[in-house]
Amino acid sequence: MLGCELPGARLVCRKSGQCYATDLRIWKSPVGGLLDLEFPARFDWPRIRARPPTMWRYREALPIAGDQNMVSLGEPVTPLLAARLYGRDVLLKLEYLMPTGSFKDRGSSVLVSRIRELGIRRVVEDSSGNAGASLAAYCARAGIECDIYVPASVPAAKLAQIKACGARVHRVAGNRQAVAAAARRAAGRHYYASHSWNPYFVHGTKTIAFEIFEQLDGRLPDALILPVGNGTLLLGAYLGFCELLKAGCIDRLPRLVGVQTQRCCPLARAFKDDRSARGKARPGRTMADGIAVSDPVRAEQCLQAVRQTGGTFVTVSEQQIVDALRELARRGFVVEPTAAVSVAALAQGRWEGTVVIPLTGHGLKAPQRLARLLARKKCKR
Ligand SMILES: *Cc1c(COP(=O)(O)O)cnc(C)c1O
C-alpha cells in the first residue's frame, strides 16, 4: 500500500536479527521468528496535554502513518484510583472501563488501525475470550472481516461479545495450544492479528505506561503488579516505560511483577529455575481463564523484561483469587477472576513504595461465576 511505511521504523526478527520494511503485510519473519517493531516514539507534552483524554493523545508515539486510518471506539484514559486493600494503600488502574471491558482494547485499537492502513481486509485471531471480543469490536468498527478461534470452554459473555460484533467464531476442542494451532493454519490465508505474535499489539498496550506517568505528575510508581498469560500487558508496560526512559522523561524503570496462577505458571517457574519457559508446564484448570496460557510465545521476552526491571513473578492459588475478588467487590470494584490475581499477589508480599495494580477485565464478563464464587463460605482452604 502506498504511503503506509512508518518513517524511521522497522520490523526486526528476534531469531535472525534481520530487518524488514514496515509496509510489508507480515506478522512473522520469513524464517518463522517473532517480529518486534522498532519505532521512534516521540512525546510532545504540551501538545499531548492539550488533547482529549484518550490513549490517542500519545499520537506521535503510536505507529500509524495517517490519522485517517485510526480506528477508535473512544478508549478513555482509564482512572487511577487510590484504594486500601488488605490493609495496604495501592493505586488501581481501571482497565476494565475500556470499550469492550478489558485492556486488550489498547492493543486492538492500534493493531486494527495499522491493519486498515496496510489495506488488509480480513484477519484471524485466537483468544480465550477478551482478545477476541476486543478484536471483533474494532474490526466491526473498521469494516474488516474477522475469524476468531476460541476454546470450547470460552465464557458465555465473551463469546456473546464476539458474535454480536459479527465475527465468525470457530470453537476448537482441546487446549489453548490446539486453538492457536487452528488459527495459525487459517493464518496461511489471512493476516494473523494475534495479540501475542503480532508486533503492533504491544504498541497499543504500552500506552498504559504513558498514562500512569502523566497521572502521577511525572513521578514513577515503584512497582506494577500485573496478571500475565501471553504477557501483552507486561510487555506493553515494559515497552512504554522504556520509551519514556529513552526520551529522557524518566530515569529508571518501575519493577514489573508478573502474577500467574499455581495451576498454570510457566513463566513463574522458568523465572525461578532460570531456564526457558517453553513447553515445560502441565497446566490445570483455573478460574483465571484470561491467563491460562501454558506456552506463551514471547516467554523469553517476558522473563527478560521482568529481570531488567528488578521485578519478579509470583503465583496465587484459586482460593486466594476468590478472596481477592471479595476484597475488591466489597469496595465496589467488580472484576472478572483473571483481573483479581494481582490483588491476590498483593496479599502475599511485602511490597515497598507506590504500587499500581491494573484491573484488567470487567466483572460483567463473568456474572454467574462471580455470584457463585462470592457466595461461597469464606474460610474454606
Ligand atoms: C488477556 C488478559 C490478561 C492477560 O494478558 P496477557 O497479554 O495474556 O498476559 C489479564 N487479564 C485479562 C482480563 C485479560 O483479558
The ligand as an ORCA input file, in Angstrom:
! r2SCAN-3c Opt
* xyz 0 1
  C      -5.673    -11.117     28.322
  C      -5.919    -10.814     29.767
  C      -4.895    -10.843     30.716
  C      -3.507    -11.282     30.416
  O      -2.921    -10.651     29.327
  P      -1.741    -11.354     28.561
  O      -1.451    -10.482     27.435
  O      -2.233    -12.702     28.093
  O      -0.624    -11.518     29.524
  C      -5.197    -10.459     32.009
  N      -6.444    -10.110     32.370
  C      -7.451    -10.086     31.483
  C      -8.805     -9.688     31.955
  C      -7.222    -10.436     30.149
  O      -8.230    -10.407     29.281
*
